Amino acid sequence: MTTPRVQPARDAEWPDVRTEGSDLIRAAGVAGAGGAGFPSYAKWTDLDAVDSLLVNHQESEPNYYIDKWLGKTRAETFAALFDALLERAFDRIVVSAKWKDRDEYVRDLETETGGTVIPPAELPLDRDEESGVVFAYTENKYQYGMESVLLKTVDGTVIGTDLPTDHGWLVQNTETLYNIFRALSDGEPVTHKYVHVSGDVPRDRFLEVPIGTPASELLRTAGRPPETLPSNAVLADGGPGWCFPVEVSPDEYGVRKHTNCLLVLDEETVAENTYGEGRIDVLEAYEWTDREVDFEPTAMIDPSRVRIPLATNPEPDVVDPAEPVVEVGDHVDVGDRIARPSSDGISIPQHASIAGEVTAVSESGIEIESHSRV
């Protein structure tokens, strides 16, 4: 069972996104839900410089359904958010999905928004000719999930070493935007994450988990307990085409805000498919379609403990870790702020993802034991 969400009224009260949006997104601890986990508020600090929002709804990784499922089951939510953002912040909102996914996963969102539909053959679109909600569909190519490639495909924008905001675009993927909706509508902090488990597991899983849930719990739910892993197994965080090795044990590694999948791979395949900066690309090395998969969240994990990282992005020169505001022995509830943003640089707070007792505080993370276990 997944956490129930209340669908918003289309005429609900909304904050002034231009003056309050960045602060609300930061206070909720929103970070990119895939990729690098960059704090999202930083993109929303100067909306006067942008006029367009691009929703990266590509979800290029095989057997991934997080964004597709959200777009289909939360169509009213996104429609309400789009209404508010078009009224207060943007001239146009472009949703870019793959053409193959339109009928099954995007039609409901089209219906709710009444958006203009542009098929792949008619791209790039003319930004000056479009307004409101636009659905810009692409062909089925993995590379279209990359922000720079998608922008070039959608409207011909070449960003080079610039940021999308330098060219009038703000880009967010679907799950991140869903968390932004929750931050703007009711100030709800990010405490849970949708995540897949894939690779050398008996069955691919699609789960909802508290931030900081140990990788060992995900493995058990996927039928591959850590003690059954072969000696040459490698765990990786990310998708088959873009993931990085997990350097600590499954018990020590907690789900990050950017974790969209935990992969179980083998050492030889990883060695043959590792590229610059340690990135692993096993997209062509495994058979991803010949397996049983979950098309929607099938379980919510209730871990006995979590380890919540203080930094959402691994680049220390770019993003500063949050600063703990709790001590060992403190009791916290879900949603309580346990770390404040650093006073220097780009940084976001962290919140308790389970109710329990703080059992460890370090420079890198905070551990919480569940109330039911302490």
Sequence and secondary structure as in RCSB ss.txt:
>XXXX:A:sequence
MTTPRVQPARDAEWPDVRTEGSDLIRAAGVAGAGGAGFPSYAKWTDLDAVDSLLVNHQESEPNYYIDKWLGKTRA
ETFAALFDALLERAFDRIVVSAKWKDRDEYVRDLETETGGTVIPPAELPLDRDEESGVVFAYTENKYQYGMESVL
LKTVDGTVIGTDLPTDHGWLVQNTETLYNIFRALSDGEPVTHKYVHVSGDVPRDRFLEVPIGTPASELLRTAGRP
PETLPSNAVLADGGPGWCFPVEVSPDEYGVRKHTNCLLVLDEETVAENTYGEGRIDVLEAYEWTDREVDFEPTAM
IDPSRVRIPLATNPEPDVVDPAEPVVEVGDHVDVGDRIARPSSDGISIPQHASIAGEVTAVSESGIEIESHSRV
>XXXX:A:secstr
         TT     HHHHHHHHHHHTT B SSTT  BGGGGGS GGG  EEEEE    STT  HHHHHHHHTH
HHHHHHHHHHHHHT SEEEEE BGGGIIIIIHHHHHHHT EEE GGG S  GGG  EEEEE B S GGGGSHHHH
HHHHH    TTS GGGGTEEEEEHHHHHHHHHHHHH     EEEEEEEESSSS EEEEEETT BHHHHHHHTT  
GGGS TTEEEEEEETTEEEE  S TTT B  TT  EEEEEEHHHHHHTB GGG B  TTTS  SSS   SS  EE
   SEEEEES SSS TTTB   EE   TT EE TT EEEE  SSSB   EE SSSEEEEEE SSEEEEEETTT 
